[in-house]
Amino acid sequence: MSPTALRTGSRVILSLEGLQQLIDVLRRQDYQVIGPTIRDGAVVYAEVESLADLPAGWTDEQDAGSYRLRRRADEALFGYSLAAQSWKRLLHPPRRRLWRAERPAAGGDFAFVEEQPELPRRAFLGVRSCELRAIAIQNTVFTRGPFTDPLYKAIHDSTFIVAVNCGHAGGTCFCTSMGTGPRARAGAGFDLALTELIDEGRHVFLVEVGSTRGARIMREVPRDPAEPADLEAAERVFAQTAASMVRALDTSGIKEFLYANADHPRWDDVANRCLACGNCTTVCPTCFCTTVDDTTDLSGRVAERWQRWDSCFTLDFSYIHGGSVRGSGRERYRQWLTHKLAAWIDQFDSSGCVGCGRCITWCPVGIDLTEEVRAMYANDSTGAQTSTLNIV
């Protein structure tokens, strides 16, 4: 394939050596490549310099309140379902300074110090389809309303995204029922999308070019044309991954159903188990709520305002004069689930859930939102539209 033939929608084949050269090209263009690595017994996102940094031969076993790694029978580089973290922490930092003001030592008024944040130039390697959808949802939250978060937009717009289509469904994944995976579709926001193909001693990657920026990068990487057999092999990967998913969430009429069931007895049942720890909101790739802290130094000459992640599971989150609006665990869990699956649709024209299952995996007591919704559907007495969930 000639260098000029590459364009959006092109499909080519990369060898293992070609993938290393892709990383090298990105690094030469001053991108910090962030991808999956293994640390403390989990797949986490960190800087990647070579293929040796990737979790070759490892996969994950995830269930409600359970996560562990185990060896695979092959040396797949992306043979896990999802990392413990989401990409949110890099696009929407957990803590950042909003402003700083200083007063001269001799006295006088405070003066604001203009912030000049260093914008990282990053390439994300290994973004799953559900995570692409999560990034698109956060784009809506932060950039498409009447107010834009300039830092978020600047970070996002400078980020190069290499998606990886899923060849392994985790035990808590339910992306097929949310329409967010396991395959990254054209227009989903990636620059390049990889599908790992391993068979009969052949270990290669089918690459789909998703943007002109992706095409420019790929022109510097040795590659081969994709054959029809490669495309068929990728389709088999997608079908097998979708078929192996064991959880599902029926979203038909769910907004109206949850609004009509604010007093469902299931909220009491889940409240007896929920620790209100906020793990679900922390690992969720779309939750975006924050609070602010105002600080001063001991001299009284410096004042700062910091933004940090917050959670609707904390008492202070809904505190107004006189106390917290949502004082019980029942009310806070109901707020989270109803916002995620219902009110989000009113606010942003989409569900706030992408089916990644992280909230199920990392809940200390194993609360499963797909099971909670199924249980409420099964015991609906409101006359709202009902549905049936089949969970294997």
LUMKE-454051 format. One record per residue: residue in one letter; x, y, z negated of N, C-alpha, C in turn. Coordinates in steps of 0.1 Angstrom, whole numbers, plus 5000, padded with zeros to 4 digits. Each point is the difference from the previous one (the first is absolute). Layout:
aXYZXYZXYZ/...
% end
This chain:
m500949885000499150125000500950125000/s499750095009500850125001499750104989/p501050084996499850094989498850095001/t499750045012498950105002498749935000/a499949865001498749935001499350004986/l500750024989499349994987499150124998/r498849974996499050114997499149944989/t499150094996499049954990499249895006/g499949894992499349885004500949895006/s501350035003500949905005500249904989/r500349875004500349894991501349945005/v500949984991501349955003500449904988/i501149935003500449904990501450044994/l500150004987501250034993500649874994/s501249985001500749894992500350054986/l500549914992500550054986501050105002/e501049995009501050105002499450135005/g498949995008499450125004499350074989/l499449934991499450064988501050084992/q501249944998501150074993500450125007/q500050005014500450125007498950104999/l498849964999498950104998500250074987/i500449934989500350064988501250105001/d501049955007501250095002499650135008/v499249985010499650125008499350104991/l499149954992499250094991501050074991/r500949934994500950064991500950105006/r500449975013500950105007499250135003/q498749995001499250125002499650064987/d500749974989499850064987498749964993/y499549895004498849944992500649924989/q499450014988500249914989499049895002/v500549885003499149885003499549944986/i498750004998499449944988499349885004/g500349894994499349875003499949914989/p499549885002499949904989501349944996/t500250004987501149944993499549924988/i500949924994499649934988500750064988/r499250034990500550054987499149964989/d500749954989499249964988498949905004/g500349915009499049895003498850045008/a500150115007498950055008500650075013/v499150005010500350085012499750144998/v501050095001499750144998500750085012/y499550125002500650085010501250084995/a501149995008501250074996500850025013/e501250074999500850025012500549885005/v500049995014500549885007501050055010/e501249934999501150035010500249895010/s499749884996500249895009498949894997/l500049905009499049894999500349924987/a501250014995500349934987499250064988/d499550125001499250064990498649954999/l499549945011498649965001499849874993/p498849974996499749884993499949875008/a501149975007500049885009499749874993/g499049935005499749874994499150004987/w499550124997499250014988498550035004/t499149954992498650045001499450024986/d498850055000499450034987498749924998/e499749974988498849934996499350104991/q498850055004499350104993498649954997/d499550034988498749974995499650104990/a498849994995499550104990500950004988/g500750114998500950014988501349925002/s500349965012501249915001500850035013/y501350004998500950035011501349924998/r500449935010501349944999500649985014/l501349985001500749985013500449855000/r500049955012500549865002500749995014/r500849905001500749995013499149945011/r500250055012499349955012500849885006/a499449945009500749895008500950065011/d499850135003500850065011500750124994/e500650085009500750124996499350125005/a498750005000499350125004500450124992/l500150125006500450124993498850074994/f498849985006498850064995499049904997/g500449894994499149894997499250014987/y499850124995499350034988498750085004/s499150024991498850085004500150144997/l500350044988500150154996501050014989/a500750115001500950044989499250044988/a500750004989499350044987499650155001/q500850085006499750145001499250035013/s499550125001499450045013500950125005/w499850045012500850115006499650134995/k498950004992499550134995501050074991/r500849934993501050064991501050085007/l500249975013501050085008499350115008/l498849995003499350115007499350104990/h499549954989499350074990500749984987/p501250064997500849974989499349994986/p500449914992499349994986500250134992/r501050085002500350124993500750105008/r499550125000500750105008499750144994/r501050095001499850144995499350085010/l498950074995499250095008500650145001/w500550054988500650135001500950024987/r500950105001500950034989500050154999/a500050054988500150154998501150024989/e500850115002501050034990499950154996/r500450024988500150144995501450044997/p500550115004501450044997500350004985/a501349974998500549994986499850144992/a500150115008499850134994498550034997/g499149915004498650034998499350055013/g498850015000499250055012499049895004/d499550025012498949915004500649875007/f499249904999500349875007500050035015/a500949935007500050005015500049865005/f499249975010499949875006501349975008/v500549884998501249965008499449925012/e500350045012499549935012500549865000/e499149905002500449865001500549975014/q501149935001500549965013500349854999/p498949925000500249854998500749945011/e500949904997500749935010499149895006/l499750015013499049915006500849885005/p499749884995500749885004499749975014/r500949945008499749955013500149854999/r498949945000499949864997499449925011/a500449875001499449915009499449884991/f498749985001499449894992500149875009/l500649904994500149875007499249904993/g498949945007499249904993498750044996/v499450105006498750064996498949905005/r499249954992499049915004498850075005/s499149935007498850075006499150064990/c499849944989499150064990500750134994/e501350005000500750114994500050125011/l500049965012499850115010498750074999/r499049924997498750054998499950094987/a500749954990500150084987500750145003/i501150005008500650125003499150095007/a499249955010499150085007498950064991/i499649924990499050054990500650124992/q501249984996500750114992500250125009/n500349985013500150115009498750095000/t498849925000498750074999499950084988/v500449944988499950074987500850125000/f501349995004500950114998500150105012/t499649975012500350095011498750045008/r498949934998498950035010498850074993/g500150054988499050084994500350145002/p499350094992500250145001501450044995/f500649914992501350034994501049895004/t501250045003501049905004501150004990/d500549884996501249994991501250015009/p500750115000501150025010501149904998/l500349964987501149914998499749865005/y498849954997499649875005500050005016/k499550105006500050015015501450005005/a500950074994501450015005500749874999/i499849934988500649874998499449905010/h498750005002499449905009500450025014/d500050135005500350025014501449975003/s500950004991501449975002500449854999/t499049924996500249864997499849925013/f501049915002499949905012499549874994/i498949955006499449884994500149885010/v500749904994500149875006499049904993/a498949975006499149914994500449855003/v499549914991500349865002498649934999/n499649935010498749934999500249884991/c498949964993500049904990500049865006/g501049924995500049865003499749914988/h499750074989499749934988498950084992/a498949944996499050074992500249964986/g500150114991500149974986498749964994/g500049944988498849954994499050104996/t500450135000499150104996499650095012/c500549975012499750085011498649985005/f499350115004498749995007499950115011/c501150025007500050105010499149985012/t499749875003499249975012498650054997/s499549994988498650044997499950155000/m501150074998500050155000500450055014/g500349925010500350045013501450075001/t500949964991501350075000501249915003/g499849885004501149915002499549875005/p500949905002501450014996501050065011/r499350055011500850055011499950155001/a501150065003500050155002499650035014/r498950075002499550035013500650135005/a500050015013500550125007499250124995/g500750114997499450124995499950004985/a500649904993499949994985501050094993/g500950065008501050094993501449954999/f500349895007501449955000500850055012/d501350014998500850035011500549875008/l500249894992500349875005499349904991/a499549895006499449894992500749875004/l500449934990500749875002499149884996/t500149905008499449874996501249895000/e500249944988501149914999499649865005/l500849955010499749875006501149904997/i499749894994501049904997499449875004/d500849935009499649875005501149935007/e500249884998501049915007501350075001/g500650054989501350065000500150145006/r498950065003499950145005499450094990/h500750114997499650094990500150145006/v498950055005499950135007498950094995/f499950125005498950094996499450065013/l498749985001499250075010499850144996/v500450105008499950144996499050075009/e499150074994499050095007500450144997/v500250085011500350144998498750084998/g500050084989498850074997500050155002/s501250055003500150155002501150035009/t500150125005501150055008501350004992/r499850034987501250004991500549864999/g499149904999500449864999500749965013/a499550045012500649975013501450055001/r500250124995501450065000501049924992/i499549964988500949924992500349865007/m499049945005500249865006500950015012/r500150115007500850015012501549984996/e500350024988501449984995500349864994/v499049915001500149874994499949905011/p501049905000499949895010498749924997/r499449965011498749934999499849925013/d499049914999499649925012498550035003/p499649985012498550015003499249894992/a498950044996499149904993499349925011/e500049864998499349915009498649974995/p499249955009498649974996500049904988/a501049915000500049904989500350074987/d500750115000500350084988498750074995/l499250055009498850064996499049904994/e500049885006499149894995500449964987/a501349994997500549964987499650104990/a500150135003499650104991498549994996/e499249985010498649984998499749894990/r500749895002499949884991500350044985/v501150084999500450054986498850084994/f499450095008498950094994498849914996/a499749905009498849924997500349914988/q501249944999500249924988500050084987/t500650125001500050084988498650044995/a499250045010498650044997499249884994/a500249885006499349884996500449964986/s501250034995500549954988499650104988/m499350105003499650104989498949944992/v500250004987499049934991499150104993/r500150135001499150094994499450095010/a498850054997499350085009499150104992/l499750115006499150104994498950045011/d498849974997498950045009499750154998/t500250085009499850154999498750055006/s499249915005498750055006499150054989/g499750135002499150074990500550024986/i501449984999500650014987499850134993/k500150115008499950134994498650024993/e499049975007498650014994499849914989/f500649885001499849904990500750044987/l501250065000500750044988499350124994/y499650095008499350124995498749964993/a499349895005498849964994500249914987/n501349964998500349914989500950064989/a499850134998500850064989499849944986/d498949944998499749944987500049855000/h500749945010500049855001500749954988/p499549894995500749944988501449955002/r500449985013501349955003501150104995/w499650135000501050104996500449974985/d499149964992500349964986500949884999/d499849915009500849885000501450035003/v500250085011501450035004500750094990/a499250094993500650094990500549924988/n499449884997500549924989501449945003/r500450005013501249945004501150115004/c499550115006500950105005500750074988/l501350025002500950064990500150155003/a499450055010500150145004501550055001/c500849915005501550035000500450085012/g499150005011500350085012500949935010/n500449884997500849925010499450015014/c498749985001499349995013500250135008/t499950114993500150135007501550035004/t500949954991501450025003500549925013/v499649885001500449925011499250025012/c498850054999499150035011500750095010/p500049975013500750095010499250125004/t498750014995499250125004499750094988/c500049954988499750094989500950125000/f499550114997500850135002499950094989/c499249974989499850104989501250044993/t500150124996501150064993499650094989/t500950044991499850104990501250095000/v500050104992501250095000500450024985/d501350024999500650034987500850135001/d499750094990500850135000501049984989/t501250045003501149994990500850134999/t500750024989500950114998501349954994/d501150075002501249964993500050064986/l501049974992500150044986500250154999/s500650065010500350155000498850085004/g499049935006498850085004500250075013/r501149985007500350075012499649935013/v499849874998499649925012498749934998/a499150015010498749945000499949925013/e499449884999499949915011498649935000/r499549975011498849925002500349885008/w499749884994500349885007498749925003/q499949945011498949925004500449854998/r499249924994500349864999498749925002/w500249875004498949915002499149994987/d498749995002499249984988499049895005/s499149954991499149905003498750034994/c498949965007498750014994499749914989/f501049914996499849924989500550064987/t500650125001500550074987498850094995/l500050014987499050094994500250145004/d501250055001500350145003499650035014/f499949915009499750035014498750075002/s499049964992498650075001499750094988/y501150044993499850084989499650155004/i498950044994499650145001499750054986/h499750134998499750054987499049914992/g500449954989499149924993500249855000/g500949965010500349855000500149955014/s500249875001500149935013498649975006/v499850025013498849975006499849855000/r501149925002499949865001500749944988/g499349984989500749964988500249864998/s499349915008500149864998500749935011/g500549884998500649935011499049965011/r498849984996498949975009499950115010/e499950124995499850125008501250025009/r501249984995501250025008500249905011/y499749874997500149905011498950035010/r498850034996498950035010500450125009/q500650104994500550125008501049955010/w500949924996501149965010499449925011/l499249904997499549915011499050075008/t499150084994499050075008500650115009/h501050064995500750105008500749935012/k500849904997500849935010499149945011/l498849944997499349935010498750085005/a499750114993498750075004500250155001/a500450074990500150155000501150045010/w501049925002501150035009499450015014/i499049925004499450015013499450145002/d499350054989499450135001501050115002/q501149984993501150105000500850005012/f500449885005501149995010499649925012/d498749965001499549925011500749865002/s500549954989500549865001500049944986/s500249874999500249944987501350044994/g500250004987501350034994500749874998/c499549895004500749874998500449945014/v501249955000500549945013500249854999/g499649944989500149854998501449954998/c500950084994501449954998500049914988/g499150014990499949914989501050034989/r500750115001501050034989499350024986/c498850065001499350024987499749874993/i499849905008499649874994501349934995/t501050005007501349944996500650064988/w500050134999500750074989499150044989/c498749954999499250024989500449914989/p500450044988500549914990499049894996/v498750035001499049904996499349945012/g500550035012499649935012498650045005/i499650124998498750055005500050015015/d499149945007499949995014498850085006/l500350115007498950085004499149935010/t500549915008499149925009499149924992/e500449944989499249924991498950094993/e500450114995499150094993498950055009/v500350035013498950045009499149885003/r500749885002499249885003499049974989/a500550024987499149974989498950104999/m500250125003498950105000499049975011/y500549975012499149965010499149884996/a500649914993499349884997498950024989/n500150114993499150034989499450145002/d499650035012499450135003498550004997/s499650104992498650014997499450145004/t500850075008499650145003499150015013/g500149895008499350015013500850065010/a501350044997500950055010500449895010/q500650045011500449905010501049904993/t499849875002500949904994500749935011/s501049934996500849925010500649884993/t500649925008500649874994501550005003/l500849974990501549995002500449855000/n500849965009500549874999501550004997/i500449964988501450014996500549864999/v501049965008500549864999500849984987/
% end
